[in-house]
């Protein structure tokens, strides 16, 4: 099974990748590199706000997508970043999932 984790470089994502990477093929898509590498996991740099970048880096053979990318801090500036990432970013990911016929 090929799993694509979007936003896997954060605290939760890093632990999730560690848990499933020994059993499944995992690709991490994030706007930054993870704090630590997991053997066999590829990280691709892209931003959920950029539909074309997400589409370009999501592997065609993906079976499942786990979306963890989010803005969640209380001091995010500008505040519109919450909407841009959490709503529009999720919308972009869903469009790619539909177009690539994943799931």
PDB file as gemmi writes it, atoms N, CA and C in Angstrom:
CRYST1    1.000    1.000    1.000  90.00  90.00  90.00 P 1                      
ATOM      1  N   UNK A   1       0.841  -1.168   0.000  1.00  0.00           N  
ATOM      2  CA  UNK A   1       0.000   0.000   0.000  1.00  0.00           C  
ATOM      3  C   UNK A   1       0.894   1.241   0.000  1.00  0.00           C  
ATOM      4  N   UNK A   2       0.515   2.228  -0.802  1.00  0.00           N  
ATOM      5  CA  UNK A   2       1.259   3.482  -0.893  1.00  0.00           C  
ATOM      6  C   UNK A   2       0.461   4.592  -0.224  1.00  0.00           C  
ATOM      7  N   UNK A   3       1.050   5.180   0.811  1.00  0.00           N  
ATOM      8  CA  UNK A   3       0.388   6.209   1.602  1.00  0.00           C  
ATOM      9  C   UNK A   3       1.109   7.532   1.396  1.00  0.00           C  
ATOM     10  N   UNK A   4       0.334   8.584   1.154  1.00  0.00           N  
ATOM     11  CA  UNK A   4       0.885   9.928   1.036  1.00  0.00           C  
ATOM     12  C   UNK A   4       0.393  10.727   2.237  1.00  0.00           C  
ATOM     13  N   UNK A   5       1.327  11.195   3.042  1.00  0.00           N  
ATOM     14  CA  UNK A   5       0.985  12.019   4.202  1.00  0.00           C  
ATOM     15  C   UNK A   5       1.333  13.457   3.858  1.00  0.00           C  
ATOM     16  N   UNK A   6       0.332  14.306   3.902  1.00  0.00           N  
ATOM     17  CA  UNK A   6       0.544  15.713   3.597  1.00  0.00           C  
ATOM     18  C   UNK A   6       0.588  16.457   4.924  1.00  0.00           C  
ATOM     19  N   UNK A   7       1.726  17.090   5.183  1.00  0.00           N  
ATOM     20  CA  UNK A   7       1.931  17.741   6.473  1.00  0.00           C  
ATOM     21  C   UNK A   7       2.560  16.798   7.473  1.00  0.00           C  
ATOM     22  N   UNK A   8       3.377  15.888   6.986  1.00  0.00           N  
ATOM     23  CA  UNK A   8       3.974  14.875   7.847  1.00  0.00           C  
ATOM     24  C   UNK A   8       5.253  15.287   8.543  1.00  0.00           C  
ATOM     25  N   UNK A   9       5.677  16.527   8.387  1.00  0.00           N  
ATOM     26  CA  UNK A   9       6.932  16.948   9.022  1.00  0.00           C  
ATOM     27  C   UNK A   9       6.738  17.489  10.432  1.00  0.00           C  
ATOM     28  N   UNK A  10       5.503  17.660  10.852  1.00  0.00           N  
ATOM     29  CA  UNK A  10       5.232  18.159  12.193  1.00  0.00           C  
ATOM     30  C   UNK A  10       5.294  17.058  13.235  1.00  0.00           C  
ATOM     31  N   UNK A  11       4.894  17.394  14.439  1.00  0.00           N  
ATOM     32  CA  UNK A  11       4.968  16.460  15.565  1.00  0.00           C  
ATOM     33  C   UNK A  11       4.140  15.201  15.319  1.00  0.00           C  
ATOM     34  N   UNK A  12       2.868  15.368  15.032  1.00  0.00           N  
ATOM     35  CA  UNK A  12       1.985  14.216  14.822  1.00  0.00           C  
ATOM     36  C   UNK A  12       2.397  13.449  13.579  1.00  0.00           C  
ATOM     37  N   UNK A  13       2.653  14.171  12.487  1.00  0.00           N  
ATOM     38  CA  UNK A  13       3.022  13.517  11.240  1.00  0.00           C  
ATOM     39  C   UNK A  13       4.289  12.702  11.345  1.00  0.00           C  
ATOM     40  N   UNK A  14       5.283  13.224  12.026  1.00  0.00           N  
ATOM     41  CA  UNK A  14       6.544  12.502  12.191  1.00  0.00           C  
ATOM     42  C   UNK A  14       6.333  11.190  12.925  1.00  0.00           C  
ATOM     43  N   UNK A  15       5.502  11.219  13.949  1.00  0.00           N  
ATOM     44  CA  UNK A  15       5.230   9.996  14.702  1.00  0.00           C  
ATOM     45  C   UNK A  15       4.382   9.021  13.888  1.00  0.00           C  
ATOM     46  N   UNK A  16       3.440   9.536  13.124  1.00  0.00           N  
ATOM     47  CA  UNK A  16       2.628   8.678  12.265  1.00  0.00           C  
ATOM     48  C   UNK A  16       3.494   8.002  11.206  1.00  0.00           C  
ATOM     49  N   UNK A  17       4.375   8.763  10.583  1.00  0.00           N  
ATOM     50  CA  UNK A  17       5.282   8.198   9.583  1.00  0.00           C  
ATOM     51  C   UNK A  17       6.135   7.105  10.204  1.00  0.00           C  
ATOM     52  N   UNK A  18       6.674   7.354  11.373  1.00  0.00           N  
ATOM     53  CA  UNK A  18       7.474   6.339  12.065  1.00  0.00           C  
ATOM     54  C   UNK A  18       6.674   5.059  12.304  1.00  0.00           C  
ATOM     55  N   UNK A  19       5.405   5.211  12.604  1.00  0.00           N  
ATOM     56  CA  UNK A  19       4.556   4.063  12.912  1.00  0.00           C  
ATOM     57  C   UNK A  19       4.229   3.238  11.670  1.00  0.00           C  
ATOM     58  N   UNK A  20       3.915   3.900  10.547  1.00  0.00           N  
ATOM     59  CA  UNK A  20       3.442   3.144   9.386  1.00  0.00           C  
ATOM     60  C   UNK A  20       4.515   2.830   8.345  1.00  0.00           C  
ATOM     61  N   UNK A  21       5.660   3.488   8.410  1.00  0.00           N  
ATOM     62  CA  UNK A  21       6.680   3.310   7.367  1.00  0.00           C  
ATOM     63  C   UNK A  21       7.261   1.908   7.315  1.00  0.00           C  
ATOM     64  N   UNK A  22       7.216   1.187   8.413  1.00  0.00           N  
ATOM     65  CA  UNK A  22       7.767  -0.173   8.398  1.00  0.00           C  
ATOM     66  C   UNK A  22       6.811  -1.162   7.727  1.00  0.00           C  
ATOM     67  N   UNK A  23       5.567  -0.748   7.509  1.00  0.00           N  
ATOM     68  CA  UNK A  23       4.567  -1.641   6.919  1.00  0.00           C  
ATOM     69  C   UNK A  23       4.089  -1.193   5.539  1.00  0.00           C  
ATOM     70  N   UNK A  24       4.292   0.081   5.196  1.00  0.00           N  
ATOM     71  CA  UNK A  24       3.766   0.626   3.949  1.00  0.00           C  
ATOM     72  C   UNK A  24       4.777   1.567   3.307  1.00  0.00           C  
ATOM     73  N   UNK A  25       4.616   1.773   2.010  1.00  0.00           N  
ATOM     74  CA  UNK A  25       5.406   2.772   1.300  1.00  0.00           C  
ATOM     75  C   UNK A  25       4.816   4.143   1.630  1.00  0.00           C  
ATOM     76  N   UNK A  26       5.659   5.064   2.087  1.00  0.00           N  
ATOM     77  CA  UNK A  26       5.172   6.372   2.538  1.00  0.00           C  
ATOM     78  C   UNK A  26       5.901   7.493   1.806  1.00  0.00           C  
ATOM     79  N   UNK A  27       5.105   8.459   1.339  1.00  0.00           N  
ATOM     80  CA  UNK A  27       5.633   9.709   0.807  1.00  0.00           C  
ATOM     81  C   UNK A  27       5.103  10.822   1.696  1.00  0.00           C  
ATOM     82  N   UNK A  28       5.981  11.695   2.134  1.00  0.00           N  
ATOM     83  CA  UNK A  28       5.614  12.856   2.941  1.00  0.00           C  
ATOM     84  C   UNK A  28       5.667  14.079   2.040  1.00  0.00           C  
ATOM     85  N   UNK A  29       4.585  14.848   2.016  1.00  0.00           N  
ATOM     86  CA  UNK A  29       4.569  16.123   1.295  1.00  0.00           C  
ATOM     87  C   UNK A  29       4.385  17.213   2.336  1.00  0.00           C  
ATOM     88  N   UNK A  30       5.311  18.161   2.346  1.00  0.00           N  
ATOM     89  CA  UNK A  30       5.247  19.225   3.343  1.00  0.00           C  
ATOM     90  C   UNK A  30       5.947  20.457   2.789  1.00  0.00           C  
ATOM     91  N   UNK A  31       5.726  21.590   3.432  1.00  0.00           N  
ATOM     92  CA  UNK A  31       6.400  22.819   3.012  1.00  0.00           C  
ATOM     93  C   UNK A  31       7.788  22.941   3.622  1.00  0.00           C  
ATOM     94  N   UNK A  32       8.127  21.976   4.493  1.00  0.00           N  
ATOM     95  CA  UNK A  32       9.452  21.965   5.108  1.00  0.00           C  
ATOM     96  C   UNK A  32       9.920  20.531   5.291  1.00  0.00           C  
ATOM     97  N   UNK A  33      11.198  20.360   5.461  1.00  0.00           N  
ATOM     98  CA  UNK A  33      11.746  19.029   5.704  1.00  0.00           C  
ATOM     99  C   UNK A  33      11.423  18.597   7.130  1.00  0.00           C  
ATOM    100  N   UNK A  34      11.293  17.298   7.369  1.00  0.00           N  
ATOM    101  CA  UNK A  34      11.008  16.821   8.730  1.00  0.00           C  
ATOM    102  C   UNK A  34      12.208  17.018   9.649  1.00  0.00           C  
ATOM    103  N   UNK A  35      11.951  17.005  10.947  1.00  0.00           N  
ATOM    104  CA  UNK A  35      13.014  17.167  11.941  1.00  0.00           C  
ATOM    105  C   UNK A  35      13.989  16.004  11.903  1.00  0.00           C  
ATOM    106  N   UNK A  36      13.499  14.832  11.517  1.00  0.00           N  
ATOM    107  CA  UNK A  36      14.377  13.666  11.414  1.00  0.00           C  
ATOM    108  C   UNK A  36      13.913  12.816  10.241  1.00  0.00           C  
ATOM    109  N   UNK A  37      14.845  12.098   9.646  1.00  0.00           N  
ATOM    110  CA  UNK A  37      14.540  11.247   8.503  1.00  0.00           C  
ATOM    111  C   UNK A  37      14.126   9.863   8.971  1.00  0.00           C  
ATOM    112  N   UNK A  38      13.254   9.255   8.195  1.00  0.00           N  
ATOM    113  CA  UNK A  38      12.875   7.864   8.412  1.00  0.00           C  
ATOM    114  C   UNK A  38      13.337   7.111   7.171  1.00  0.00           C  
ATOM    115  N   UNK A  39      14.056   6.038   7.374  1.00  0.00           N  
ATOM    116  CA  UNK A  39      14.600   5.270   6.260  1.00  0.00           C  
ATOM    117  C   UNK A  39      13.468   4.789   5.367  1.00  0.00           C  
ATOM    118  N   UNK A  40      13.616   5.040   4.073  1.00  0.00           N  
ATOM    119  CA  UNK A  40      12.635   4.588   3.098  1.00  0.00           C  
ATOM    120  C   UNK A  40      11.503   5.558   2.836  1.00  0.00           C  
ATOM    121  N   UNK A  41      11.450   6.668   3.559  1.00  0.00           N  
ATOM    122  CA  UNK A  41      10.391   7.652   3.363  1.00  0.00           C  
ATOM    123  C   UNK A  41      10.945   8.823   2.560  1.00  0.00           C  
ATOM    124  N   UNK A  42      10.243   9.168   1.503  1.00  0.00           N  
ATOM    125  CA  UNK A  42      10.626  10.300   0.663  1.00  0.00           C  
ATOM    126  C   UNK A  42       9.817  11.518   1.077  1.00  0.00           C  
ATOM    127  N   UNK A  43      10.492  12.651   1.247  1.00  0.00           N  
ATOM    128  CA  UNK A  43       9.793  13.903   1.519  1.00  0.00           C  
ATOM    129  C   UNK A  43       9.897  14.786   0.290  1.00  0.00           C  
ATOM    130  N   UNK A  44       8.758  15.292  -0.142  1.00  0.00           N  
ATOM    131  CA  UNK A  44       8.696  16.210  -1.276  1.00  0.00           C  
ATOM    132  C   UNK A  44       8.173  17.544  -0.763  1.00  0.00           C  
ATOM    133  N   UNK A  45       8.788  18.614  -1.228  1.00  0.00           N  
ATOM    134  CA  UNK A  45       8.425  19.951  -0.776  1.00  0.00           C  
ATOM    135  C   UNK A  45       7.321  20.527  -1.668  1.00  0.00           C  
ATOM    136  N   UNK A  46       6.210  20.907  -1.039  1.00  0.00           N  
ATOM    137  CA  UNK A  46       5.092  21.554  -1.726  1.00  0.00           C  
ATOM    138  C   UNK A  46       4.217  22.217  -0.670  1.00  0.00           C  
ATOM    139  N   UNK A  47       3.386  23.149  -1.109  1.00  0.00           N  
ATOM    140  CA  UNK A  47       2.511  23.898  -0.214  1.00  0.00           C  
ATOM    141  C   UNK A  47       1.068  23.625  -0.627  1.00  0.00           C  
ATOM    142  N   UNK A  48       0.211  23.256   0.318  1.00  0.00           N  
ATOM    143  CA  UNK A  48      -1.179  22.944  -0.006  1.00  0.00           C  
ATOM    144  C   UNK A  48      -1.916  24.125  -0.616  1.00  0.00           C  
ATOM    145  N   UNK A  49      -1.413  25.328  -0.408  1.00  0.00           N  
ATOM    146  CA  UNK A  49      -2.050  26.505  -1.009  1.00  0.00           C  
ATOM    147  C   UNK A  49      -1.785  26.578  -2.506  1.00  0.00           C  
ATOM    148  N   UNK A  50      -0.831  25.795  -2.988  1.00  0.00           N  
ATOM    149  CA  UNK A  50      -0.454  25.802  -4.401  1.00  0.00           C  
ATOM    150  C   UNK A  50      -0.876  24.478  -5.047  1.00  0.00           C  
ATOM    151  N   UNK A  51      -2.047  24.498  -5.665  1.00  0.00           N  
ATOM    152  CA  UNK A  51      -2.625  23.299  -6.274  1.00  0.00           C  
ATOM    153  C   UNK A  51      -1.638  22.611  -7.218  1.00  0.00           C  
ATOM    154  N   UNK A  52      -0.994  23.378  -8.095  1.00  0.00           N  
ATOM    155  CA  UNK A  52      -0.085  22.788  -9.084  1.00  0.00           C  
ATOM    156  C   UNK A  52       1.086  22.069  -8.425  1.00  0.00           C  
ATOM    157  N   UNK A  53       1.609  22.613  -7.321  1.00  0.00           N  
ATOM    158  CA  UNK A  53       2.748  21.963  -6.668  1.00  0.00           C  
ATOM    159  C   UNK A  53       2.321  20.657  -5.996  1.00  0.00           C  
ATOM    160  N   UNK A  54       1.136  20.634  -5.405  1.00  0.00           N  
ATOM    161  CA  UNK A  54       0.636  19.403  -4.785  1.00  0.00           C  
ATOM    162  C   UNK A  54       0.409  18.341  -5.858  1.00  0.00           C  
ATOM    163  N   UNK A  55      -0.223  18.737  -6.947  1.00  0.00           N  
ATOM    164  CA  UNK A  55      -0.491  17.790  -8.035  1.00  0.00           C  
ATOM    165  C   UNK A  55       0.807  17.228  -8.607  1.00  0.00           C  
ATOM    166  N   UNK A  56       1.817  18.068  -8.730  1.00  0.00           N  
ATOM    167  CA  UNK A  56       3.085  17.653  -9.332  1.00  0.00           C  
ATOM    168  C   UNK A  56       3.847  16.648  -8.478  1.00  0.00           C  
ATOM    169  N   UNK A  57       3.756  16.761  -7.172  1.00  0.00           N  
ATOM    170  CA  UNK A  57       4.583  15.896  -6.318  1.00  0.00           C  
ATOM    171  C   UNK A  57       3.844  14.678  -5.752  1.00  0.00           C  
ATOM    172  N   UNK A  58       2.511  14.658  -5.830  1.00  0.00           N  
ATOM    173  CA  UNK A  58       1.794  13.500  -5.285  1.00  0.00           C  
ATOM    174  C   UNK A  58       1.975  12.310  -6.235  1.00  0.00           C  
ATOM    175  N   UNK A  59       2.513  11.219  -5.717  1.00  0.00           N  
ATOM    176  CA  UNK A  59       2.757  10.060  -6.576  1.00  0.00           C  
ATOM    177  C   UNK A  59       1.469   9.516  -7.196  1.00  0.00           C  
ATOM    178  N   UNK A  60       1.560   9.108  -8.462  1.00  0.00           N  
ATOM    179  CA  UNK A  60       0.393   8.570  -9.163  1.00  0.00           C  
ATOM    180  C   UNK A  60      -0.087   7.249  -8.574  1.00  0.00           C  
ATOM    181  N   UNK A  61       0.801   6.515  -7.929  1.00  0.00           N  
ATOM    182  CA  UNK A  61       0.434   5.204  -7.395  1.00  0.00           C  
ATOM    183  C   UNK A  61      -0.053   5.270  -5.940  1.00  0.00           C  
ATOM    184  N   UNK A  62      -0.485   6.442  -5.497  1.00  0.00           N  
ATOM    185  CA  UNK A  62      -0.952   6.621  -4.118  1.00  0.00           C  
ATOM    186  C   UNK A  62      -2.280   5.907  -3.902  1.00  0.00           C  
ATOM    187  N   UNK A  63      -2.363   5.134  -2.831  1.00  0.00           N  
ATOM    188  CA  UNK A  63      -3.607   4.443  -2.473  1.00  0.00           C  
ATOM    189  C   UNK A  63      -4.423   5.241  -1.458  1.00  0.00           C  
ATOM    190  N   UNK A  64      -3.734   5.876  -0.523  1.00  0.00           N  
ATOM    191  CA  UNK A  64      -4.393   6.631   0.547  1.00  0.00           C  
ATOM    192  C   UNK A  64      -3.664   7.932   0.795  1.00  0.00           C  
ATOM    193  N   UNK A  65      -4.433   8.966   1.153  1.00  0.00           N  
ATOM    194  CA  UNK A  65      -3.871  10.261   1.516  1.00  0.00           C  
ATOM    195  C   UNK A  65      -4.319  10.597   2.930  1.00  0.00           C  
ATOM    196  N   UNK A  66      -3.371  11.013   3.741  1.00  0.00           N  
ATOM    197  CA  UNK A  66      -3.670  11.494   5.092  1.00  0.00           C  
ATOM    198  C   UNK A  66      -3.282  12.962   5.124  1.00  0.00           C  
ATOM    199  N   UNK A  67      -4.252  13.832   5.316  1.00  0.00           N  
ATOM    200  CA  UNK A  67      -4.014  15.273   5.294  1.00  0.00           C  
ATOM    201  C   UNK A  67      -3.868  15.797   6.714  1.00  0.00           C  
ATOM    202  N   UNK A  68      -2.648  16.197   7.050  1.00  0.00           N  
ATOM    203  CA  UNK A  68      -2.359  16.766   8.368  1.00  0.00           C  
ATOM    204  C   UNK A  68      -1.950  18.234   8.284  1.00  0.00           C  
ATOM    205  N   UNK A  69      -1.743  18.746   7.077  1.00  0.00           N  
ATOM    206  CA  UNK A  69      -1.291  20.128   6.912  1.00  0.00           C  
ATOM    207  C   UNK A  69      -2.341  21.087   7.463  1.00  0.00           C  
ATOM    208  N   UNK A  70      -1.911  21.998   8.334  1.00  0.00           N  
ATOM    209  CA  UNK A  70      -2.843  22.957   8.926  1.00  0.00           C  
ATOM    210  C   UNK A  70      -2.071  24.093   9.588  1.00  0.00           C  
ATOM    211  N   UNK A  71      -2.719  25.228   9.628  1.00  0.00           N  
ATOM    212  CA  UNK A  71      -2.238  26.330  10.470  1.00  0.00           C  
ATOM    213  C   UNK A  71      -3.048  26.238  11.747  1.00  0.00           C  
ATOM    214  N   UNK A  72      -2.365  26.175  12.883  1.00  0.00           N  
ATOM    215  CA  UNK A  72      -3.091  25.936  14.131  1.00  0.00           C  
ATOM    216  C   UNK A  72      -2.584  26.756  15.310  1.00  0.00           C  
ATOM    217  N   UNK A  73      -1.580  27.566  15.087  1.00  0.00           N  
ATOM    218  CA  UNK A  73      -1.081  28.385  16.207  1.00  0.00           C  
ATOM    219  C   UNK A  73      -1.998  29.586  16.430  1.00  0.00           C  
ATOM    220  N   UNK A  74      -2.017  30.085  17.636  1.00  0.00           N  
ATOM    221  CA  UNK A  74      -2.872  31.222  17.965  1.00  0.00           C  
ATOM    222  C   UNK A  74      -2.355  32.543  17.413  1.00  0.00           C  
ATOM    223  N   UNK A  75      -1.064  32.614  17.108  1.00  0.00           N  
ATOM    224  CA  UNK A  75      -0.469  33.889  16.694  1.00  0.00           C  
ATOM    225  C   UNK A  75      -0.148  33.944  15.199  1.00  0.00           C  
ATOM    226  N   UNK A  76      -0.913  33.228  14.369  1.00  0.00           N  
ATOM    227  CA  UNK A  76      -0.660  33.224  12.929  1.00  0.00           C  
ATOM    228  C   UNK A  76      -0.972  34.600  12.356  1.00  0.00           C  
ATOM    229  N   UNK A  77      -0.059  35.079  11.548  1.00  0.00           N  
ATOM    230  CA  UNK A  77      -0.244  36.380  10.916  1.00  0.00           C  
ATOM    231  C   UNK A  77       0.173  36.265   9.457  1.00  0.00           C  
ATOM    232  N   UNK A  78      -0.661  36.706   8.552  1.00  0.00           N  
ATOM    233  CA  UNK A  78      -1.982  37.285   8.750  1.00  0.00           C  
ATOM    234  C   UNK A  78      -3.004  36.205   9.100  1.00  0.00           C  
ATOM    235  N   UNK A  79      -4.087  36.601   9.724  1.00  0.00           N  
ATOM    236  CA  UNK A  79      -5.117  35.672  10.154  1.00  0.00           C  
ATOM    237  C   UNK A  79      -5.717  34.922   8.959  1.00  0.00           C  
ATOM    238  N   UNK A  80      -5.707  35.540   7.789  1.00  0.00           N  
ATOM    239  CA  UNK A  80      -6.252  34.903   6.580  1.00  0.00           C  
ATOM    240  C   UNK A  80      -5.502  33.618   6.234  1.00  0.00           C  
ATOM    241  N   UNK A  81      -4.316  33.432   6.798  1.00  0.00           N  
ATOM    242  CA  UNK A  81      -3.548  32.212   6.552  1.00  0.00           C  
ATOM    243  C   UNK A  81      -4.302  30.973   7.036  1.00  0.00           C  
ATOM    244  N   UNK A  82      -5.099  31.119   8.099  1.00  0.00           N  
ATOM    245  CA  UNK A  82      -5.919  29.994   8.574  1.00  0.00           C  
ATOM    246  C   UNK A  82      -6.817  29.488   7.440  1.00  0.00           C  
ATOM    247  N   UNK A  83      -7.529  30.409   6.812  1.00  0.00           N  
ATOM    248  CA  UNK A  83      -8.447  30.044   5.723  1.00  0.00           C  
ATOM    249  C   UNK A  83      -7.675  29.520   4.522  1.00  0.00           C  
ATOM    250  N   UNK A  84      -6.613  30.216   4.161  1.00  0.00           N  
ATOM    251  CA  UNK A  84      -5.835  29.837   2.973  1.00  0.00           C  
ATOM    252  C   UNK A  84      -5.308  28.413   3.073  1.00  0.00           C  
ATOM    253  N   UNK A  85      -4.792  28.044   4.225  1.00  0.00           N  
ATOM    254  CA  UNK A  85      -4.213  26.709   4.407  1.00  0.00           C  
ATOM    255  C   UNK A  85      -5.289  25.685   4.746  1.00  0.00           C  
ATOM    256  N   UNK A  86      -6.096  25.977   5.762  1.00  0.00           N  
ATOM    257  CA  UNK A  86      -7.014  24.979   6.297  1.00  0.00           C  
ATOM    258  C   UNK A  86      -8.227  24.715   5.411  1.00  0.00           C  
ATOM    259  N   UNK A  87      -8.677  25.708   4.659  1.00  0.00           N  
ATOM    260  CA  UNK A  87      -9.845  25.520   3.791  1.00  0.00           C  
ATOM    261  C   UNK A  87      -9.407  25.365   2.341  1.00  0.00           C  
ATOM    262  N   UNK A  88      -8.749  26.374   1.806  1.00  0.00           N  
ATOM    263  CA  UNK A  88      -8.339  26.299   0.405  1.00  0.00           C  
ATOM    264  C   UNK A  88      -7.310  25.196   0.181  1.00  0.00           C  
ATOM    265  N   UNK A  89      -6.411  25.000   1.145  1.00  0.00           N  
ATOM    266  CA  UNK A  89      -5.423  23.935   1.029  1.00  0.00           C  
ATOM    267  C   UNK A  89      -6.081  22.568   0.998  1.00  0.00           C  
ATOM    268  N   UNK A  90      -7.055  22.350   1.876  1.00  0.00           N  
ATOM    269  CA  UNK A  90      -7.795  21.079   1.876  1.00  0.00           C  
ATOM    270  C   UNK A  90      -8.543  20.902   0.560  1.00  0.00           C  
ATOM    271  N   UNK A  91      -9.108  21.981   0.051  1.00  0.00           N  
ATOM    272  CA  UNK A  91      -9.811  21.928  -1.237  1.00  0.00           C  
ATOM    273  C   UNK A  91      -8.847  21.526  -2.355  1.00  0.00           C  
ATOM    274  N   UNK A  92      -7.665  22.091  -2.369  1.00  0.00           N  
ATOM    275  CA  UNK A  92      -6.669  21.738  -3.388  1.00  0.00           C  
ATOM    276  C   UNK A  92      -6.292  20.258  -3.312  1.00  0.00           C  
ATOM    277  N   UNK A  93      -6.086  19.760  -2.102  1.00  0.00           N  
ATOM    278  CA  UNK A  93      -5.726  18.352  -1.922  1.00  0.00           C  
ATOM    279  C   UNK A  93      -6.861  17.457  -2.413  1.00  0.00           C  
ATOM    280  N   UNK A  94      -8.092  17.792  -2.082  1.00  0.00           N  
ATOM    281  CA  UNK A  94      -9.236  16.991  -2.526  1.00  0.00           C  
ATOM    282  C   UNK A  94      -9.350  16.982  -4.047  1.00  0.00           C  
ATOM    283  N   UNK A  95      -9.093  18.118  -4.682  1.00  0.00           N  
ATOM    284  CA  UNK A  95      -9.129  18.163  -6.153  1.00  0.00           C  
ATOM    285  C   UNK A  95      -8.094  17.214  -6.756  1.00  0.00           C  
ATOM    286  N   UNK A  96      -6.895  17.198  -6.179  1.00  0.00           N  
ATOM    287  CA  UNK A  96      -5.845  16.308  -6.688  1.00  0.00           C  
ATOM    288  C   UNK A  96      -6.245  14.846  -6.466  1.00  0.00           C  
ATOM    289  N   UNK A  97      -6.806  14.541  -5.310  1.00  0.00           N  
ATOM    290  CA  UNK A  97      -7.246  13.169  -5.023  1.00  0.00           C  
ATOM    291  C   UNK A  97      -8.269  12.712  -6.061  1.00  0.00           C  
ATOM    292  N   UNK A  98      -9.218  13.552  -6.381  1.00  0.00           N  
ATOM    293  CA  UNK A  98     -10.242  13.218  -7.384  1.00  0.00           C  
ATOM    294  C   UNK A  98      -9.601  13.039  -8.752  1.00  0.00           C  
ATOM    295  N   UNK A  99      -8.744  13.974  -9.137  1.00  0.00           N  
ATOM    296  CA  UNK A  99      -8.121  13.916 -10.462  1.00  0.00           C  
ATOM    297  C   UNK A  99      -7.231  12.700 -10.631  1.00  0.00           C  
ATOM    298  N   UNK A 100      -6.561  12.293  -9.562  1.00  0.00           N  
ATOM    299  CA  UNK A 100      -5.670  11.138  -9.635  1.00  0.00           C  
ATOM    300  C   UNK A 100      -6.393   9.837  -9.291  1.00  0.00           C  
ATOM    301  N   UNK A 101      -7.708   9.937  -9.024  1.00  0.00           N  
ATOM    302  CA  UNK A 101      -8.547   8.768  -8.748  1.00  0.00           C  
ATOM    303  C   UNK A 101      -7.994   7.943  -7.582  1.00  0.00           C  
ATOM    304  N   UNK A 102      -7.690   8.624  -6.493  1.00  0.00           N  
ATOM    305  CA  UNK A 102      -7.130   7.974  -5.305  1.00  0.00           C  
ATOM    306  C   UNK A 102      -8.258   7.598  -4.358  1.00  0.00           C  
ATOM    307  N   UNK A 103      -8.165   6.413  -3.807  1.00  0.00           N  
ATOM    308  CA  UNK A 103      -9.124   5.994  -2.789  1.00  0.00           C  
ATOM    309  C   UNK A 103     -10.289   5.329  -3.394  1.00  0.00           C  
TER     310      UNK A 103                                                      
END                                                                             
